[in-house]
Amino acid sequence: MIKVLHLDENHEILENGLAKIGFKNFFDFNSNKKEIAKKIEKFHGLVIRSRIPIDEDLIDHAKNLKFIARVGSGTENIDIEYAKKRGITILSAGEGNANAVGEHTLSLILSLFNNIIKANNEINNNVWQREGNRGIELENKTVGIIGYGKTGKNFAKKLAGFNVKVLCNDVIENIGDDYAEQVSIDEIQSKCDIISLHTDLNKLSKHLVNTQFIDNCKKPFYLINTSRGQCVKTSDLILGIKTGKILGACLDVIENESSSFENFNQDSYLDFLKKSEKVILTPHVAGWTFESKLKLSQIILKKIKDLYSK
């Protein structure tokens, strides 16, 4: 019997689907990494989101583990290289929340351009101000997408009806398509009015947006980050806003989030972002819809079935 340990709660379709094909499900949503290490040896599969990092030490305790399934799009919380050395298959489901991220990304920039949150707050305080809330149109802008995987491509498709020029950059060559022209980072920095991050968190992308990156942009721009908080160096972002190099920022993720994405650490940088009318913040929910919760679990279930049908 194949035993699967679930470390995070997901849609019930996943556990029910595994049970139907004879797998035995076990659940532990509260134990810490040390406690998990004591019992992980008896399991063949591990289903996770982001609560516990799956590092070399934990993998060493997992003597019988055959697969790690992350119900999400990123895998930076898994030591993939070491897991593969141990013969463990890594599964993820980025296609499951790509549409949700694409919609959320678009909603963020439209909200910022049209002062939606600012105007709503003013009306709640009995202030009716039209000229102070005159908006900006997306049409004829140039949008740069850094990281042209599943979410980046979905955002580009969403932009297709807005009469904008879309450029993309990715470490993989020849990944551009009908929705975005692949260019260098230099061209992104030279031409774009809006830069949207959709990259994984890795050595290349950590603090990708810093003072050097911002200074290399030829014109002031708007920044969107729906990828990972650590892709942006917050202190440099704030400096960019203060100097006018960054006209506004839409942030679904922040640098000082916990690794589980379930909470954050308060600091002076976050205080500035919360108070600024040039910034919109959401709590890492770009891919967090009722529909994506179902789709993510459906995709992981299919990939596990496919793995054991070989």
Buried (B, 14 or more C-beta within 10 A) or exposed (E): EBEBBBBBBBBEBBBEBBEEEEBBBBEBEEBEBEEBBEEBEEBBBBBBBBBBBBBEEBBEBBEEBBBBBBBBBBBBBBBBEBBEEBEBBBBBBBBBBBBBBBBBBBBBBBBBBBBBBBBEEBEEEEEEEEEEBEEBEBEEBBBBBBBBBBBBBBBBBBBEEBEBBBBBBBEEEEBBBEBBEBBEEEBBBBBBBBBBBBBBBEEEBBBBBBBEBBEEBEEBBBBBBBBBBBBBBBBBBBBBBEEEBBBBBBBBBBBBBEEEBEEBEEEEBBEBBEEBEBBBBBBBBBBBBEEBBBBBBBBBBEBBBEBBEE
